[in-house]
């Protein structure tokens, strides 16, 4: 059993880190301050052919696995881009997996190449106000009218909706009280983001200002039937196919943030001299940082165990959820410790670690809360009764 990266995987990681080196601390600080989408970074990743890392080669992708995608996204976050960089391209890496799995050949040929090339930017719209993680209760309607669907309703916490020209949308096509199972009656679409029938309101949030989050209001937006992914009413099953990869990727990104914070904290502890000695000589500084390293590396093993299982076509729900939980908790603790190591300077934007702390909260909260992950493991792994 070997936990090391292969030569090809190590070269992939180094190539991503080299690309990211052109986007340093000043770039991400400016993007965070101005709230401006990192178009230049997105374009560079697209030019390098990385947006299609896990997409089929037949449509312009690299045809690699979630393991390689996780290595890539971890390297992006670890470079110092953190979630500002990772979230700018995250949707491209896993988001259209339902199209790959359930789309027709015509849809794949039409939808995948523009996303891989960077010509298209897409957002993913599932979550709604007053529904949260209870996806089966969503109320946004897509009513069939001839060869089109007409969509009305609202979504919340939709990333990149300010810059997207495409949307992957889950909507209800059959009322909840008319379906046999609560997971029925939901349909998935990938279509043009028609802003003449959509209002987008940006949410002013705590961190990751470079990548927008939004409330989205649909007012009779039309979707051609040709843009429906899979059978009508089967959308819930379609999005489930992308949930484990999403958890794995965001866990890898969390590890990357933690490593970036730990690198900075360790360097500061070596260089900062107080009372005639580096503060890193004190065990009160050393031990918490050493503990963070151990927790990050342990979580990282679970990340790549989950990725390996997924790529082999084996069940990985428990591992993917555990990886997301462990990585997010370890990243948050490491970022907090990085600020404490810097002392007062940790509170300064100039020293970067305060941004890491703000952005490390994202993998803790999204796309699923730590509490729901523990519910899943308790029920599916330990056989305990359902608690909600």
Phi, psi and omega in degrees: 000118184242125182260007181276156174288145173289169178301316179297319180293322178294321177295322176301310180302314181294324179295319179293317179297323178294317177299315183291338180298338178283353181235087188270193185301320182297321179298310184287330175295318179295317179296322179293320181290319186271344183065034184258131180300139182281068182302322182295319178294314179302317181294322180293320178294319178295317180300325179284354180080017187274342183294337181254029187304323182252013179267156181298143179298329182299339183244018176100001179273180180269344178069023180269180186262180176294332175301311179293323177297321179294320176300317180297309184291327176296318179295321177301308181295319182293334180296344185112350176292333179052216182285340177298321177276315184297316183292337179292337182235357186305315183299323181295330189283318184240340195302321183266020174304322176300327177291318179300319186274317189249350182285157175283167177300320179298317180295316179299316180296325183276324190265325189282312184304317180295329178288318180295322181283346183091358178296319177259145168240134185238150171242163186238118187242103176235306188296141179230155174300143177067009177241316178060232183278356181275070191301328183295347182263008183299150188246348178302125187257144170235099184268130181285127176224097183069235180262022181223162172245142179246120189254131173221143180146194182216151177230160181221155181060045180265111182284145175064016179293341177289333186244351185286147170247356177229157179218135170261112193237131172255124182220160180271127178251346174229130180305147184301325182282002180245009182252153180285318178241145184294342177276353178277166172084005177254138185232142182255138179229149167231116193208177176294142177271089188280097186288350174288344178235017181225134172250131181243122178244117182288141178266122177283113191235178188290319186211186182051050183293339181289336180242115188291151169236145193213159159264138183233128182244122180260131179233088178059044175285129182268139178233124177297145178302332180294345180262007174281133181260114181079182181293152174299136178086358184250020185292329181297317178296325181294315182287335177301329183296337181260357186288316179296315175301321180297317179296320180296316182292318181289331174294317178298321178295321178298317177301318179300315177300314180300318179294321178297317180293319181294321178299315180292319181296319181294318178297317179296320181294330177285326188266332185281119182251124176224137183057035173078013181208152177299140181295337178290352176280346181273132181296335177295338174265317184299308190297315178299323180289321177296320178297320178298317179301313182299318182290322177296316182291324177295316178297324181297324177298321178292323177303310185278341169293315179298317180296319179296317178299315181299314183293337177271001179076022180260162179298131183219016184302313181294317182292319180296318179291318178296321178299316180296317180296307184295317181294317181295317180294317180295320180295315181298314181298321180293318179295320176297316180293329177296320177294315180297325178294321178285345184065222182300327181291341176295339180275353181271136178298331182301329183266005164073326191295336177294327176292320178301318180297314180299318183282338178291344177288336182298307178294343174287322186269318190245156355278002179212145184287156177299329181293319179291328175296316179295325174300314182301311182295319180300318184279312188277331182260315186267350177073025180275156184293150179300134187256000182214000000 
